[in-house]
Amino acid sequence: TTNYNLQAANNLPTNTPICVVARIASGVTMQNTGTSPVFTSGGLHPDSRVGILNEGDLLARGGNGGAGSGVTGGGTGAGLPGTDAINLTTHTHIINGQTGRIYGGGGGGGSVGLLVNIPIPGVNFNLGIGAGGGGGAQLGQGGNLGSGFGYYAPGQNATGGVLATGGAGGTLNTPISFAITAVTITLTPQVFGGSGGNYGVDGLPGTLTVNVLAQVTLPFVGNITLLNQNFPNPPPTGFPAGGTAGAAVRKNGQTLIGLNNGNYQTTNIRGRVQ
């Protein structure tokens, strides 16, 4: 099931306190779309009591990877946050059974990018290069700008399911050579978008440097170097951040019995209980 709201799905009363138990059986998979949690107790009366016996899989969607931006360029370039598995709205007791899995979505990776005029004598050369961040587990989309950079590597999508992993950030690390009039330009990029996080793990920032070598070849003289420099110059102090991971259980100030606060990476729970 998708975007499960306990109160709405069962037409439970909202104007009087009730006690309700939700059993999620083994073999049941619950997921979400958008920013909605996988499971929420919904608009119950605030004095209600909820019990959750989970023996199934609650798999929250990961954040999308950032696209395009970095040192310069439009947009923020940051990875998007992962979503929550369980969202509490009232006093709750959770028993997570032996087969139960509660996984917060991984954060999307940050993108990197550079738009700069390269100071080569006699040549007007504008460099645009970048890479997208990877999507967070599960099913987060890799960042893909589509246009605006001459050289761009999109981030990879995350996989889905219980064994989902975050997508890798885009990579450009192969030399690129071309000529503008009599000048041969060789770009040696080390461009890496941030990887998306696995379940309950934040996305990572990326890194970017590019060496620009510009040369002309003269008869009887050979190669003359006009420019051999790394960009950005000076090196940047930071790139767009990766997205934060979604919570396994977001308490929203409610009382929770059965799970202690913490950041879990176990077979049964991945992400924060907070």
Phi and psi in degrees as GROMACS dihedral restraints (atoms count N, CA, C in turn):
[ dihedral_restraints ]
;  ai    aj    ak    al  type     phi  dphi    fc
    3     4     5     6     1  -128.1    20    10
    4     5     6     7     1   137.2    20    10
    6     7     8     9     1    51.0    20    10
    7     8     9    10     1    59.2    20    10
    9    10    11    12     1   -79.0    20    10
   10    11    12    13     1   124.3    20    10
   12    13    14    15     1  -115.0    20    10
   13    14    15    16     1   110.1    20    10
   15    16    17    18     1   -58.0    20    10
   16    17    18    19     1   -45.4    20    10
   18    19    20    21     1   -67.7    20    10
   19    20    21    22     1   -49.2    20    10
   21    22    23    24     1   -69.4    20    10
   22    23    24    25     1   -39.6    20    10
   24    25    26    27     1   -65.5    20    10
   25    26    27    28     1   -26.4    20    10
   27    28    29    30     1  -113.4    20    10
   28    29    30    31     1     7.2    20    10
   30    31    32    33     1    51.8    20    10
   31    32    33    34     1    45.8    20    10
   33    34    35    36     1   -78.5    20    10
   34    35    36    37     1   151.2    20    10
   36    37    38    39     1   -66.3    20    10
   37    38    39    40     1   148.3    20    10
   39    40    41    42     1  -113.6    20    10
   40    41    42    43     1   -10.2    20    10
   42    43    44    45     1  -105.4    20    10
   43    44    45    46     1     6.3    20    10
   45    46    47    48     1  -145.3    20    10
   46    47    48    49     1   143.2    20    10
   48    49    50    51     1   -67.0    20    10
   49    50    51    52     1   139.5    20    10
   51    52    53    54     1  -135.8    20    10
   52    53    54    55     1   165.4    20    10
   54    55    56    57     1  -115.2    20    10
   55    56    57    58     1   124.6    20    10
   57    58    59    60     1  -138.0    20    10
   58    59    60    61     1   138.9    20    10
   60    61    62    63     1  -114.9    20    10
   61    62    63    64     1   129.7    20    10
   63    64    65    66     1  -109.6    20    10
   64    65    66    67     1   122.2    20    10
   66    67    68    69     1  -106.4    20    10
   67    68    69    70     1   123.6    20    10
   69    70    71    72     1  -105.6    20    10
   70    71    72    73     1   107.6    20    10
   72    73    74    75     1   -74.7    20    10
   73    74    75    76     1   157.9    20    10
   75    76    77    78     1   -58.4    20    10
   76    77    78    79     1   136.2    20    10
   78    79    80    81     1    94.9    20    10
   79    80    81    82     1   -12.6    20    10
   81    82    83    84     1   -84.9    20    10
   82    83    84    85     1   131.3    20    10
   84    85    86    87     1  -112.7    20    10
   85    86    87    88     1   129.1    20    10
   87    88    89    90     1  -118.8    20    10
   88    89    90    91     1   132.9    20    10
   90    91    92    93     1  -134.7    20    10
   91    92    93    94     1  -174.8    20    10
   93    94    95    96     1  -148.4    20    10
   94    95    96    97     1   163.9    20    10
   96    97    98    99     1  -126.9    20    10
   97    98    99   100     1   159.1    20    10
   99   100   101   102     1    60.4    20    10
  100   101   102   103     1  -141.4    20    10
  102   103   104   105     1  -101.7    20    10
  103   104   105   106     1     3.1    20    10
  105   106   107   108     1   -66.9    20    10
  106   107   108   109     1   146.9    20    10
  108   109   110   111     1   -71.4    20    10
  109   110   111   112     1   162.4    20    10
  111   112   113   114     1   -64.3    20    10
  112   113   114   115     1   -44.2    20    10
  114   115   116   117     1  -138.2    20    10
  115   116   117   118     1   127.5    20    10
  117   118   119   120     1  -132.9    20    10
  118   119   120   121     1   145.6    20    10
  120   121   122   123     1   -74.4    20    10
  121   122   123   124     1   -13.9    20    10
  123   124   125   126     1    74.5    20    10
  124   125   126   127     1  -156.3    20    10
  126   127   128   129     1   -86.4    20    10
  127   128   129   130     1    45.9    20    10
  129   130   131   132     1   -70.0    20    10
  130   131   132   133     1   159.3    20    10
  132   133   134   135     1   -56.0    20    10
  133   134   135   136     1   138.4    20    10
  135   136   137   138     1   -62.4    20    10
  136   137   138   139     1   -18.3    20    10
  138   139   140   141     1   -93.4    20    10
  139   140   141   142     1     9.0    20    10
  141   142   143   144     1   -71.4    20    10
  142   143   144   145     1   164.4    20    10
  144   145   146   147     1  -125.0    20    10
  145   146   147   148     1   131.7    20    10
  147   148   149   150     1  -121.6    20    10
  148   149   150   151     1   135.6    20    10
  150   151   152   153     1  -114.8    20    10
  151   152   153   154     1   136.2    20    10
  153   154   155   156     1  -123.7    20    10
  154   155   156   157     1   116.7    20    10
  156   157   158   159     1  -105.3    20    10
  157   158   159   160     1   106.1    20    10
  159   160   161   162     1  -106.6    20    10
  160   161   162   163     1   120.9    20    10
  162   163   164   165     1  -123.5    20    10
  163   164   165   166     1     7.7    20    10
  165   166   167   168     1  -108.8    20    10
  166   167   168   169     1  -160.7    20    10
  168   169   170   171     1  -116.0    20    10
  169   170   171   172     1   116.8    20    10
  171   172   173   174     1  -106.5    20    10
  172   173   174   175     1   105.4    20    10
  174   175   176   177     1  -117.4    20    10
  175   176   177   178     1   105.8    20    10
  177   178   179   180     1   -82.8    20    10
  178   179   180   181     1   145.3    20    10
  180   181   182   183     1   -71.6    20    10
  181   182   183   184     1   142.8    20    10
  183   184   185   186     1   -83.6    20    10
  184   185   186   187     1   164.9    20    10
  186   187   188   189     1   -78.2    20    10
  187   188   189   190     1   152.5    20    10
  189   190   191   192     1   -75.9    20    10
  190   191   192   193     1   151.3    20    10
  192   193   194   195     1   -73.0    20    10
  193   194   195   196     1   150.9    20    10
  195   196   197   198     1   -67.4    20    10
  196   197   198   199     1   157.8    20    10
  198   199   200   201     1  -134.0    20    10
  199   200   201   202     1   125.3    20    10
  201   202   203   204     1    93.4    20    10
  202   203   204   205     1   -48.4    20    10
  204   205   206   207     1   -88.0    20    10
  205   206   207   208     1   174.8    20    10
  207   208   209   210     1   177.6    20    10
  208   209   210   211     1  -118.0    20    10
  210   211   212   213     1   -65.8    20    10
  211   212   213   214     1   -42.0    20    10
  213   214   215   216     1  -137.3    20    10
  214   215   216   217     1   170.8    20    10
  216   217   218   219     1   108.6    20    10
  217   218   219   220     1   169.5    20    10
  219   220   221   222     1   -80.7    20    10
  220   221   222   223     1   161.2    20    10
  222   223   224   225     1    81.9    20    10
  223   224   225   226     1   168.1    20    10
  225   226   227   228     1   -85.8    20    10
  226   227   228   229     1   -33.1    20    10
  228   229   230   231     1    77.7    20    10
  229   230   231   232     1    -2.1    20    10
  231   232   233   234     1   -76.0    20    10
  232   233   234   235     1   150.1    20    10
  234   235   236   237     1   -71.4    20    10
  235   236   237   238     1   150.5    20    10
  237   238   239   240     1   -86.3    20    10
  238   239   240   241     1   151.4    20    10
  240   241   242   243     1   -71.2    20    10
  241   242   243   244     1   152.3    20    10
  243   244   245   246     1   -73.3    20    10
  244   245   246   247     1   166.5    20    10
  246   247   248   249     1  -101.5    20    10
  247   248   249   250     1   170.4    20    10
  249   250   251   252     1   -93.4    20    10
  250   251   252   253     1   148.4    20    10
  252   253   254   255     1   -81.1    20    10
  253   254   255   256     1   -53.0    20    10
  255   256   257   258     1  -125.7    20    10
  256   257   258   259     1   133.3    20    10
  258   259   260   261     1  -121.9    20    10
  259   260   261   262     1   118.3    20    10
  261   262   263   264     1   -89.7    20    10
  262   263   264   265     1   143.2    20    10
  264   265   266   267     1  -126.0    20    10
  265   266   267   268     1    -0.2    20    10
  267   268   269   270     1  -160.0    20    10
  268   269   270   271     1   175.5    20    10
  270   271   272   273     1   -53.8    20    10
  271   272   273   274     1   126.6    20    10
  273   274   275   276     1  -137.9    20    10
  274   275   276   277     1   143.2    20    10
  276   277   278   279     1  -119.5    20    10
  277   278   279   280     1   120.0    20    10
  279   280   281   282     1  -110.8    20    10
  280   281   282   283     1   127.2    20    10
  282   283   284   285     1  -112.8    20    10
  283   284   285   286     1   111.8    20    10
  285   286   287   288     1   -97.1    20    10
  286   287   288   289     1   107.1    20    10
  288   289   290   291     1   -68.7    20    10
  289   290   291   292     1   178.9    20    10
  291   292   293   294     1   -60.5    20    10
  292   293   294   295     1   -33.1    20    10
  294   295   296   297     1   -97.9    20    10
  295   296   297   298     1     0.6    20    10
  297   298   299   300     1   -77.3    20    10
  298   299   300   301     1   138.5    20    10
  300   301   302   303     1  -130.6    20    10
  301   302   303   304     1   129.4    20    10
  303   304   305   306     1  -125.6    20    10
  304   305   306   307     1   105.2    20    10
  306   307   308   309     1  -121.4    20    10
  307   308   309   310     1   119.6    20    10
  309   310   311   312     1   -74.9    20    10
  310   311   312   313     1   148.3    20    10
  312   313   314   315     1   -70.1    20    10
  313   314   315   316     1   144.8    20    10
  315   316   317   318     1   -74.4    20    10
  316   317   318   319     1   151.8    20    10
  318   319   320   321     1   -77.1    20    10
  319   320   321   322     1   148.6    20    10
  321   322   323   324     1   -75.5    20    10
  322   323   324   325     1   149.6    20    10
  324   325   326   327     1   -76.0    20    10
  325   326   327   328     1   153.7    20    10
  327   328   329   330     1   -80.9    20    10
  328   329   330   331     1   150.6    20    10
  330   331   332   333     1   -94.2    20    10
  331   332   333   334     1   169.7    20    10
  333   334   335   336     1  -135.3    20    10
  334   335   336   337     1   153.2    20    10
  336   337   338   339     1  -167.3    20    10
  337   338   339   340     1   155.4    20    10
  339   340   341   342     1  -145.2    20    10
  340   341   342   343     1   126.3    20    10
  342   343   344   345     1  -123.5    20    10
  343   344   345   346     1   116.4    20    10
  345   346   347   348     1  -155.3    20    10
  346   347   348   349     1   146.0    20    10
  348   349   350   351     1   -84.4    20    10
  349   350   351   352     1   126.7    20    10
  351   352   353   354     1   -92.0    20    10
  352   353   354   355     1   124.2    20    10
  354   355   356   357     1   -81.5    20    10
  355   356   357   358     1    73.7    20    10
  357   358   359   360     1   -98.8    20    10
  358   359   360   361     1   125.0    20    10
  360   361   362   363     1   -54.9    20    10
  361   362   363   364     1   126.9    20    10
  363   364   365   366     1    77.9    20    10
  364   365   366   367     1     3.8    20    10
  366   367   368   369     1  -131.0    20    10
  367   368   369   370     1   133.3    20    10
  369   370   371   372     1  -100.2    20    10
  370   371   372   373     1   101.9    20    10
  372   373   374   375     1  -128.6    20    10
  373   374   375   376     1   117.2    20    10
  375   376   377   378     1  -104.5    20    10
  376   377   378   379     1   124.5    20    10
  378   379   380   381     1  -100.1    20    10
  379   380   381   382     1   128.4    20    10
  381   382   383   384     1  -127.5    20    10
  382   383   384   385     1   117.7    20    10
  384   385   386   387     1  -147.3    20    10
  385   386   387   388     1   145.6    20    10
  387   388   389   390     1  -175.5    20    10
  388   389   390   391     1   179.2    20    10
  390   391   392   393     1  -152.0    20    10
  391   392   393   394     1   145.3    20    10
  393   394   395   396     1   -86.4    20    10
  394   395   396   397     1   159.6    20    10
  396   397   398   399     1   -82.7    20    10
  397   398   399   400     1   155.2    20    10
  399   400   401   402     1   -78.7    20    10
  400   401   402   403     1   154.2    20    10
  402   403   404   405     1   -77.5    20    10
  403   404   405   406     1   150.7    20    10
  405   406   407   408     1   -85.9    20    10
  406   407   408   409     1   149.0    20    10
  408   409   410   411     1   -69.4    20    10
  409   410   411   412     1   134.6    20    10
  411   412   413   414     1  -104.5    20    10
  412   413   414   415     1   150.3    20    10
  414   415   416   417     1    66.3    20    10
  415   416   417   418     1    12.5    20    10
  417   418   419   420     1   -64.7    20    10
  418   419   420   421     1   142.8    20    10
  420   421   422   423     1   -88.8    20    10
  421   422   423   424     1   139.8    20    10
  423   424   425   426     1   -70.4    20    10
  424   425   426   427     1   146.7    20    10
  426   427   428   429     1   -71.1    20    10
  427   428   429   430     1   130.1    20    10
  429   430   431   432     1  -141.7    20    10
  430   431   432   433     1   106.0    20    10
  432   433   434   435     1   -65.9    20    10
  433   434   435   436     1   -38.9    20    10
  435   436   437   438     1    89.2    20    10
  436   437   438   439     1   -42.0    20    10
  438   439   440   441     1  -158.4    20    10
  439   440   441   442     1   167.4    20    10
  441   442   443   444     1   108.5    20    10
  442   443   444   445     1   -17.5    20    10
  444   445   446   447     1  -125.1    20    10
  445   446   447   448     1   139.9    20    10
  447   448   449   450     1   -67.7    20    10
  448   449   450   451     1   -34.5    20    10
  450   451   452   453     1  -128.7    20    10
  451   452   453   454     1   122.9    20    10
  453   454   455   456     1  -152.5    20    10
  454   455   456   457     1   136.1    20    10
  456   457   458   459     1  -117.8    20    10
  457   458   459   460     1   117.4    20    10
  459   460   461   462     1   -70.6    20    10
  460   461   462   463     1   152.8    20    10
  462   463   464   465     1   -73.1    20    10
  463   464   465   466     1   158.8    20    10
  465   466   467   468     1   -90.0    20    10
  466   467   468   469     1   149.3    20    10
  468   469   470   471     1   -73.2    20    10
  469   470   471   472     1   148.4    20    10
  471   472   473   474     1   -75.8    20    10
  472   473   474   475     1   157.6    20    10
  474   475   476   477     1   -86.2    20    10
  475   476   477   478     1   177.0    20    10
  477   478   479   480     1  -124.6    20    10
  478   479   480   481     1   171.8    20    10
  480   481   482   483     1    92.3    20    10
  481   482   483   484     1   179.8    20    10
  483   484   485   486     1   -58.5    20    10
  484   485   486   487     1   -34.5    20    10
  486   487   488   489     1   -96.6    20    10
  487   488   489   490     1    20.6    20    10
  489   490   491   492     1   -59.9    20    10
  490   491   492   493     1   148.0    20    10
  492   493   494   495     1  -130.5    20    10
  493   494   495   496     1   154.2    20    10
  495   496   497   498     1   -68.3    20    10
  496   497   498   499     1   153.0    20    10
  498   499   500   501     1   -80.9    20    10
  499   500   501   502     1   149.8    20    10
  501   502   503   504     1   -74.3    20    10
  502   503   504   505     1   149.0    20    10
  504   505   506   507     1   -70.1    20    10
  505   506   507   508     1   157.6    20    10
  507   508   509   510     1   -63.0    20    10
  508   509   510   511     1   150.9    20    10
  510   511   512   513     1  -133.2    20    10
  511   512   513   514     1   130.6    20    10
  513   514   515   516     1  -129.1    20    10
  514   515   516   517     1   108.3    20    10
  516   517   518   519     1  -143.7    20    10
  517   518   519   520     1    24.0    20    10
  519   520   521   522     1  -109.6    20    10
  520   521   522   523     1   132.1    20    10
  522   523   524   525     1   -56.7    20    10
  523   524   525   526     1   144.4    20    10
  525   526   527   528     1  -126.1    20    10
  526   527   528   529     1   123.0    20    10
  528   529   530   531     1  -121.6    20    10
  529   530   531   532     1   143.0    20    10
  531   532   533   534     1  -161.5    20    10
  532   533   534   535     1   169.0    20    10
  534   535   536   537     1  -120.6    20    10
  535   536   537   538     1   140.1    20    10
  537   538   539   540     1  -122.2    20    10
  538   539   540   541     1   111.8    20    10
  540   541   542   543     1    51.5    20    10
  541   542   543   544     1  -121.2    20    10
  543   544   545   546     1   -92.9    20    10
  544   545   546   547     1     2.3    20    10
  546   547   548   549     1   -98.9    20    10
  547   548   549   550     1   126.4    20    10
  549   550   551   552     1   -95.6    20    10
  550   551   552   553     1   125.4    20    10
  552   553   554   555     1  -114.0    20    10
  553   554   555   556     1   129.7    20    10
  555   556   557   558     1  -120.0    20    10
  556   557   558   559     1   120.3    20    10
  558   559   560   561     1   -98.1    20    10
  559   560   561   562     1   130.1    20    10
  561   562   563   564     1  -118.3    20    10
  562   563   564   565     1    92.6    20    10
  564   565   566   567     1   -86.9    20    10
  565   566   567   568     1   147.1    20    10
  567   568   569   570     1  -128.0    20    10
  568   569   570   571     1    79.5    20    10
  570   571   572   573     1  -117.5    20    10
  571   572   573   574     1   119.1    20    10
  573   574   575   576     1  -136.8    20    10
  574   575   576   577     1   113.6    20    10
  576   577   578   579     1   -69.0    20    10
  577   578   579   580     1   156.0    20    10
  579   580   581   582     1   -70.9    20    10
  580   581   582   583     1   142.6    20    10
  582   583   584   585     1   -77.0    20    10
  583   584   585   586     1   146.4    20    10
  585   586   587   588     1   -74.1    20    10
  586   587   588   589     1   152.0    20    10
  588   589   590   591     1   -81.0    20    10
  589   590   591   592     1   150.7    20    10
  591   592   593   594     1   -71.7    20    10
  592   593   594   595     1   179.0    20    10
  594   595   596   597     1   -50.9    20    10
  595   596   597   598     1   128.9    20    10
  597   598   599   600     1    71.2    20    10
  598   599   600   601     1    13.8    20    10
  600   601   602   603     1  -121.5    20    10
  601   602   603   604     1   136.3    20    10
  603   604   605   606     1   -65.6    20    10
  604   605   606   607     1   149.7    20    10
  606   607   608   609     1   -72.5    20    10
  607   608   609   610     1   160.4    20    10
  609   610   611   612     1  -104.0    20    10
  610   611   612   613     1   154.1    20    10
  612   613   614   615     1   -77.8    20    10
  613   614   615   616     1   162.6    20    10
  615   616   617   618     1  -103.9    20    10
  616   617   618   619     1  -175.9    20    10
  618   619   620   621     1  -137.9    20    10
  619   620   621   622     1   157.3    20    10
  621   622   623   624     1  -155.1    20    10
  622   623   624   625     1   124.8    20    10
  624   625   626   627     1  -142.7    20    10
  625   626   627   628     1   149.5    20    10
  627   628   629   630     1  -138.0    20    10
  628   629   630   631     1   125.7    20    10
  630   631   632   633     1   -90.7    20    10
  631   632   633   634     1   130.8    20    10
  633   634   635   636     1  -113.3    20    10
  634   635   636   637     1   118.1    20    10
  636   637   638   639     1  -114.5    20    10
  637   638   639   640     1   120.0    20    10
  639   640   641   642     1  -119.2    20    10
  640   641   642   643     1   126.1    20    10
  642   643   644   645     1  -137.2    20    10
  643   644   645   646     1   152.1    20    10
  645   646   647   648     1  -122.5    20    10
  646   647   648   649     1   150.8    20    10
  648   649   650   651     1  -112.3    20    10
  649   650   651   652     1   121.1    20    10
  651   652   653   654     1  -110.0    20    10
  652   653   654   655     1   141.9    20    10
  654   655   656   657     1   -58.5    20    10
  655   656   657   658     1   137.1    20    10
  657   658   659   660     1    67.3    20    10
  658   659   660   661     1    -2.9    20    10
  660   661   662   663     1  -113.3    20    10
  661   662   663   664     1   -42.3    20    10
  663   664   665   666     1    97.7    20    10
  664   665   666   667     1  -154.4    20    10
  666   667   668   669     1   -78.9    20    10
  667   668   669   670     1   133.2    20    10
  669   670   671   672     1  -118.7    20    10
  670   671   672   673     1   126.9    20    10
  672   673   674   675     1   -87.0    20    10
  673   674   675   676     1   120.8    20    10
  675   676   677   678     1   -90.2    20    10
  676   677   678   679     1   -30.1    20    10
  678   679   680   681     1  -157.6    20    10
  679   680   681   682     1   136.0    20    10
  681   682   683   684     1  -145.7    20    10
  682   683   684   685     1    94.6    20    10
  684   685   686   687     1  -148.4    20    10
  685   686   687   688     1   147.0    20    10
  687   688   689   690     1   -90.3    20    10
  688   689   690   691     1   142.4    20    10
  690   691   692   693     1  -127.0    20    10
  691   692   693   694     1   147.9    20    10
  693   694   695   696     1   -63.7    20    10
  694   695   696   697     1   151.7    20    10
  696   697   698   699     1  -137.9    20    10
  697   698   699   700     1   112.4    20    10
  699   700   701   702     1   -73.1    20    10
  700   701   702   703     1   163.9    20    10
  702   703   704   705     1   -57.6    20    10
  703   704   705   706     1   144.7    20    10
  705   706   707   708     1   -70.9    20    10
  706   707   708   709     1   154.8    20    10
  708   709   710   711     1   -92.8    20    10
  709   710   711   712     1   -10.5    20    10
  711   712   713   714     1  -175.1    20    10
  712   713   714   715     1   152.7    20    10
  714   715   716   717     1  -119.1    20    10
  715   716   717   718     1   167.1    20    10
  717   718   719   720     1   -53.9    20    10
  718   719   720   721     1   139.7    20    10
  720   721   722   723     1   -75.5    20    10
  721   722   723   724     1   156.3    20    10
  723   724   725   726     1   -75.3    20    10
  724   725   726   727     1   160.4    20    10
  726   727   728   729     1   -76.3    20    10
  727   728   729   730     1   151.1    20    10
  729   730   731   732     1   -75.1    20    10
  730   731   732   733     1   151.0    20    10
  732   733   734   735     1   -73.2    20    10
  733   734   735   736     1   150.6    20    10
  735   736   737   738     1   -73.1    20    10
  736   737   738   739     1   160.3    20    10
  738   739   740   741     1   -81.6    20    10
  739   740   741   742     1   146.8    20    10
  741   742   743   744     1   -68.2    20    10
  742   743   744   745     1   -46.1    20    10
  744   745   746   747     1  -137.8    20    10
  745   746   747   748     1   121.6    20    10
  747   748   749   750     1  -103.3    20    10
  748   749   750   751     1   116.1    20    10
  750   751   752   753     1   -80.5    20    10
  751   752   753   754     1   -29.7    20    10
  753   754   755   756     1    55.4    20    10
  754   755   756   757     1    35.7    20    10
  756   757   758   759     1    81.5    20    10
  757   758   759   760     1     0.8    20    10
  759   760   761   762     1   -82.3    20    10
  760   761   762   763     1   157.6    20    10
  762   763   764   765     1   -74.6    20    10
  763   764   765   766     1   131.6    20    10
  765   766   767   768     1  -125.9    20    10
  766   767   768   769     1   126.5    20    10
  768   769   770   771     1  -111.1    20    10
  769   770   771   772     1   138.7    20    10
  771   772   773   774     1   109.4    20    10
  772   773   774   775     1   -23.8    20    10
  774   775   776   777     1  -136.6    20    10
  775   776   777   778     1   128.7    20    10
  777   778   779   780     1   -83.1    20    10
  778   779   780   781     1   154.3    20    10
  780   781   782   783     1   -58.5    20    10
  781   782   783   784     1   145.2    20    10
  783   784   785   786     1   160.8    20    10
  784   785   786   787     1   174.1    20    10
  786   787   788   789     1  -111.9    20    10
  787   788   789   790     1   108.3    20    10
  789   790   791   792     1  -100.1    20    10
  790   791   792   793     1   143.9    20    10
  792   793   794   795     1  -140.6    20    10
  793   794   795   796     1    72.6    20    10
  795   796   797   798     1  -120.5    20    10
  796   797   798   799     1   174.6    20    10
  798   799   800   801     1   -59.7    20    10
  799   800   801   802     1   -35.3    20    10
  801   802   803   804     1   -95.1    20    10
  802   803   804   805     1   -28.6    20    10
  804   805   806   807     1  -136.4    20    10
  805   806   807   808     1   130.9    20    10
  807   808   809   810     1  -134.8    20    10
  808   809   810   811     1   120.1    20    10
  810   811   812   813     1   119.7    20    10
  811   812   813   814     1   179.7    20    10
  813   814   815   816     1   -84.0    20    10
  814   815   816   817     1   143.1    20    10
  816   817   818   819     1  -107.4    20    10
  817   818   819   820     1   113.6    20    10
